[in-house]
Amino acid sequence: MNMISSNLKSFSVYGLFGTNDVHIPFDKNIKILIGENGLGKTQVLNMFYYTLCKKFEKLIDYCFDKLELEFIDGKTISISKREIEQTFFKHPVAVDLINKIGIHKFIDLKQEFANKSISSYQFRNNPMVRQIVEDLPFSTGMILDILRRLSDETEDNFSANLQECKKTITESLNQSEIMYFPTYRRVEEDLKNLGYDEEQFHKEDNRLIHFGMTDVRKRFDEIENTIDKLLKEGFSKISGEILSQLVKGFTDTDTSILSRIDQKDIEIILARVGEQLSEADKNEIRNIVVNQEIKNDSLLYFLQKLIEIYEKQKPLDNFIKVYRDICNKYLIDKKIFYDESAIRIFVKSDLSGEEIQLSKLSSGEKQIISILSKIYLAEDKQRFIVLFDEPELSLSIIWQRQLLPDILNSNKCDFLLAVTHSPFIFDNELDRYAVGLNEYVKPAKTITTECHT
């Protein structure tokens, strides 16, 4: 596991539920919190997530007095609930609106529409708006105006402390992407099947992961298109370079390049070339690779450039294959296939040989394929802070034992915090990182902000 220090040292919530103080030290970059329902583990995880993402207004819905986030470099941020209330929700009509529809719906409205150039007519006829503001004593025009004014005022009215908190978090997380897999976003069918616009409900925060398959298919398509684009750009470049070499002579050639590919590689290369080469030309290239001998400088130059194009695509090919192999450990009677020749990723039945649509997979299979795609198919240099709420839901006991180690073995995860009540989640090499949440909970006002490791 290649884990770089995340710079997170501890997270504390004072006055949780009005009765408890919670202080969680991060002495390692992995922490698994165990506890039965009712201990507040999901609430603490949610608050940790919203703090890391600097979505302070989301904290308003939780019962607490103050929270603190401490970093290894010595910096600490401290935010009180009163400070959040005074910053975000002081407009009298906003308070009335919140009382009518609840804080979550109010925040959804504010984040969805406040910064958009949208007319009152469009706002009034939006399905989300119609559902939320039905039977309210405010006109949609008034609501839209309030949302816009609140958006304009919020950043300006941030206290010096909240502004400093945002700055400290941004600097301390060092561009790590935060991925949160919460229980309540596990979906059996795409939201579109229910008549909703999935993008509308989820684009406000892609870091909060749901398990519809649209996002997975989109990522497959993006990778396939990237490889295809590299291929087309490579051919365009070859065309220009060959004209230049015809004038100057083919002097920039190297027969040792033939040793860098085998017959399987050349079949993939020729398949991707498609009809741009005749079958006779392809057979001649096959013979060259088999015999490892070539005397035609122009053909050697062309083949050399084809190999260079293929080698630029190969890192993408390789991480698709790693993702495929990890996912296939979980799938039964079906497998993810990667057709390198056609540049296509899909699921196929072992029994019938037929392709299976992602939407037809079981809830557990969707969960696995989606989670692993977010991490294994991310950009190579991307690093993650991963938060998990009850990862055992929809997963068999065998899968529970495998999932977190597989995420960590991606070598892209710099910090992992999971809450669970299943012993099988840490029935593996992660057992030494599992701690009962009750060990970090004390009656309110009895612990200090120091990290006890």
CORKATA-V296621 format. One record per pair of residues at least 12 apart in sequence whose ideal C-beta (glycine too) atoms are under 10 Angstrom apart, sorted by the first residue. I is the first residue (numbers start at 1). GAP is how many residues later the second one is. Records with the same first field share a line. If there is no record, write none. Layout:
I: GAP  GAP
This chain:
1: 28  29  404  406  407  408  409  410  412  415  428  429
2: 381  406  407  408  409  410  411  412
3: 25  26  27  380  405  408  409  410  411  412  413
4: 25  170  172  379  407  409  410  411
5: 24  67  68  169  409  410
6: 20  23  65  66  166  167  168  170  377  378  379  407  408  409  410  411
7: 19  22  63  64  65  66  68  164  165  166  167  169  407  408
8: 16  17  18  21  23  40  44  61  62  63  64  164  165  168  377  406  407  409
9: 16  17  18  60  61  62  63  64  65  66  67  163  442  444
10: 13  14  15  16  17  58  59  60  61  62  66  430  439  440  441  442  443
11: 12  13  14  15  20  33  34  36  37  40  41  56  57  58  59  406  429
12: 12  13  32  54  55  56  57  58  64  66  428  435  436  437  438  439
13: 27  30  31  34  35  38  46  49  50  51  52  53  54  55  427  428
14: 50  51  52  53  54  64  66  67  430  431  433  435
15: 48  49  50  51  52  65  66  429  430
16: 24  27  28  31  46  47  48  49  51  425  428
17: 23  26  45  46  47  427
18: 45  46  47  426
19: 21  44  422  424  425
20: 19  20  24  44  420  421  422  423  424  426  427
21: 43  44  45  419  420  421  422  423  424  425  426  427  428
22: 17  18  19  21  22  25  42  45  415  418  419  420  422  425
23: 45  47  416  417  418  419  424  425  426  427  428  429
24: 20  21  24  393  411  413  415  416  417  427
25: 45  410  415  425  426  427  428
26: 44  45  46  389  391  425  427
27: 406  424  425  426
28: 387  388  404  405  425
29: 356  379  384  385  386  387  388  404
30: 356  374  378  383  385  386  387  388  396  400  402  403  404
31: 384  385  386  387  388  399  402  403  404  409
32: 356  359  372  384  385  386  387  388  393  394  398  399  400  401  402  403
33: 12  384  385  386  387  388  400  401  402  403  404  405  406  407
34: 384  385  386  387  388  389  391  392  400  401  402  403  404  405
35: 384  385  386  400  401  402  403  404  405  406
36: 385  400  401  402
37: 353  384
39: 380  382  397  398  399  402
40: 22  23  24  379  397  401
41: 348  349  377  378  379  380  396  397  400
42: 140  141  142  347  348  377
43: 18  19  20  21  376
44: 18  20  23  373  375  393  396  397
45: 135  137  138  342  343  344  345  372  373  374
46: 12  13  15  16  134  136  138  162  341  343
47: 12  14  15  17  20  22  32
48: 19  21  130  132  337  339  369  371
49: 129  130  131  133  156  158  159  336  338  340  368
50: 12  17  130  155  158
51: 16  17  18  26  28  114  118
52: 17  117  120  121  124  126  128  155  333  335  363
53: 116  120  125  127  152  154  155  332
54: 108  111  112  113  114  115  116  119  124
55: 52  56  149  150  152  153
56: 23  25  27  28  31  32  98  102  106  109  110
57: 27  28  30  31  32  46  49  50  53  54  93  97
58: 26  30  45  46  49  53  147
59: 20  21  22  25  26  29
60: 21  24  25  27  28  29  38  43  44  46  47
61: 41  42  43  46
62: 19  22  41
63: 18
64: 15  16  17  380
65: 15  16  17  379  380
66: 12  13  14  15  16  17
67: 12  13  14  17
68: 381
69: 96  99  100  103
70: 102  379  380  381
71: 97  98  100  101  102
72: 100  379
73: 95  98  99
75: 89  90  92  93  94  96  97
76: 89  92  373
77: 84  85  87  88  89  90  91  92  95
78: 83  87  371
79: 80  82  83  86
80: 81
83: 75  76  78  79  82
84: 75  78
86: 71  73
87: 66  67  68  70  71  72  74  75
88: 15  18  19  22  62  65  66  69  70  74
89: 14  17  18  61  65
90: 60  63  67
91: 55  56  58  59  62
92: 54
93: 45  49  50  52  53  56  57
94: 12  16  49  52  53  55  56
96: 40  41  42  50
97: 12  13  35  36  39  40  41  45  46  49  50
100: 32  33  35  36  37  38
101: 30  31  32  33  35  42
102: 30
105: 23  26  27  28
106: 26  37  40  41  44
107: 97
108: 20  24  92  93  96
109: 14  17  19  20  23  24  34  35  37  38
110: 33  36  37  38  40  41  44  94
111: 36  40  92  93  94
112: 14  16  17  20  35  88  89  91  92
113: 13  15  16  30  31  34  35  38
114: 30  32  33  34  35  36  37  38  40
115: 32  33  36  37
116: 28  31  32  35
118: 26  30
119: 22  25
120: 19  20  21  22  23  24  25
121: 19  20
122: 18  22
123: 17  18  20  21  24
124: 15  16  17  19  20
125: 15
126: 14  71  74
127: 68  69  70  73
128: 68  69  72  73
129: 14  15
131: 65
173: 210  212  241  242
174: 209  240
175: 206  207  208
176: 206  207  208  209  210  236  237  238  239
177: 29  30  197  198  201  202  205  206  207  208  209  235  237
178: 27  29  30  206  207  208  209  237
179: 27  28  29  30  192  195  196  199  205  206  207  208  209  228  234
180: 25  27  28  29  205  206  207  208  209  237
181: 27  28  29  30  186  189  190  193  205  206  207  208  209  210  226  237
182: 26  27  28  205  206  207  208
183: 205  206  207  208  209  210  211  236
184: 24  26  205
185: 17  23  24  25  26  27  204
186: 23  24  25  26  177  178  180  181  184  203  204  207  208
187: 23  24  25  26  176  179  180  183
188: 23  24  171  174  175  178  206
189: 23  24  170  174  177
190: 20  21  22  23  24  25  27  168  169  176
191: 19  21  23
192: 20  22  167
193: 19  166
198: 12  14  16  17
199: 15  16
202: 12  13
206: 168
207: 167  177  178  180
208: 179
209: 158  161  162  165  177  178  179
210: 160
211: 152  153  154  155  156  157  158  159  160  183
212: 146  147  154  158
213: 144  145  146  147  148  152  153  156  157  160
214: 144  145
215: 155  158  159
216: 129  142  143  145  150  153  154  155  156  157  158  161
217: 128  129  140  141  142  156
218: 155
219: 104  126  151  154  155  158  159
220: 100  103  116  118  124  125  126  138  153  157
221: 123  124
222: 155
223: 93  94  96  97  100  115  120  122  150  154
224: 92  96  114  115  118  119  120  121
225: 118
226: 87  90  117
227: 45  85  86  87  89  90  93  113  116
228: 44  85  115
229: 84
230: 42  79  80  82  83  86
231: 38  41  42  43  75  78  79  81  82  112
232: 77
233: 76  79
234: 38  71  72  74  75  76  78  79
235: 37  38  41  70  71  74
237: 68  71  72
238: 38  63  64  66  67  68  70  71
239: 66
241: 60  61  64
242: 56  59  60  63
245: 52  53  56  57  60
246: 52  55
249: 48  49
250: 46  47  48  49  50  51  52  54
251: 46  50
252: 45  49  52
253: 41  43  44  45  46  47  48  49  50  51
254: 46  47  50
255: 33  37  38  39  40  42  45  48  49
256: 36  48
257: 37  43  46  47  48  49  50  51  54
258: 30  31  32  33  34  35  36  42  45  46  49
259: 30  33
260: 44  47  48  50  51
261: 28  42  45  46  49  50
262: 27  28
263: 23  26  27
264: 76
265: 24  42  45  46  49  75
266: 16  19  20  22  23  24  37  40  41  44
267: 15  19  22  73  74
268: 42  45  46  49  71  72  73  74  75
269: 13  16  20  34  37  38  40  41  44  71  72
270: 12  13  15  16  19  36  71
271: 68  69  70  71  72
272: 34  37  38  41  68  69  70  71
273: 12  33  36  37
274: 67  68
277: 25  29
281: 18  21
284: 12  15  19
285: 14  17  18  21
288: 12  15
289: 14  18
310: 30
313: 27  30
314: 26
315: 65
316: 27  61  64
317: 21  23  26
319: 57  58  59  60  61  91
320: 16  18  20  23  25  56  57
321: 15  17  19
322: 50  54  55  87  88
323: 13  15  22  46  49  50  52  53  54  87
324: 12  13  14  21  48  52
325: 13  51
326: 42  46  49  50  76  80  81  83  84
327: 20  38  41  42  44  45  46  49  79
328: 19
329: 39  69  70  73  77
330: 34  35  37  38  39  42  65  66  68  69  72  73  76
331: 16  19  25  30  31  33  34  37  38
332: 18  30  33  64
333: 16  17  18  19  23
334: 13  14  15  16  17  18  20  21  22  26  27  31
335: 12  13  14  15  21
336: 12  20  22  33  36  37
337: 18
345: 28  32
346: 12
347: 13  14  18  22
358: 12
362: 32
363: 30  31  32
364: 29  30  31  32  35
365: 29  30  34
366: 28
367: 24  26  27  28  32  36
368: 26  27  31  34  35  38
371: 15  17  20  32  35  36
372: 31  34  35  38
374: 12  33  36  38
375: 31  32  33  35  36  37  38
376: 30  31  33  34  35  36
377: 33
378: 32  34
379: 33
380: 32
381: 31
382: 30
383: 28  29  30  31  32
384: 23  26  28  29  30  31  32
385: 28  29  30  31  32
386: 18  21  22  24  26  27  28  29  30  31  32
387: 28  29  30  31  32
388: 15  16  19  28  29  30  31  32  37
389: 28  29  30  31
390: 28  29  30  31  32  35
391: 12  13  16  27  28  29  31  34
392: 26  28  29  30  31  32  33
393: 27  29
395: 27  29  30
396: 28
397: 25  26  27  28  30
398: 26
399: 25
400: 20  22  23  24  25  26  27  28
401: 21  23  24  25  26  27  28  29
402: 22  26
403: 15  21  22  25
404: 12  14  16  21  22  24  25  26  29
405: 21  23  24  25
408: 21  22
416: 14  17
417: 16
418: 12  15  16
419: 18
420: 14
421: 16
439: 13
440: 12
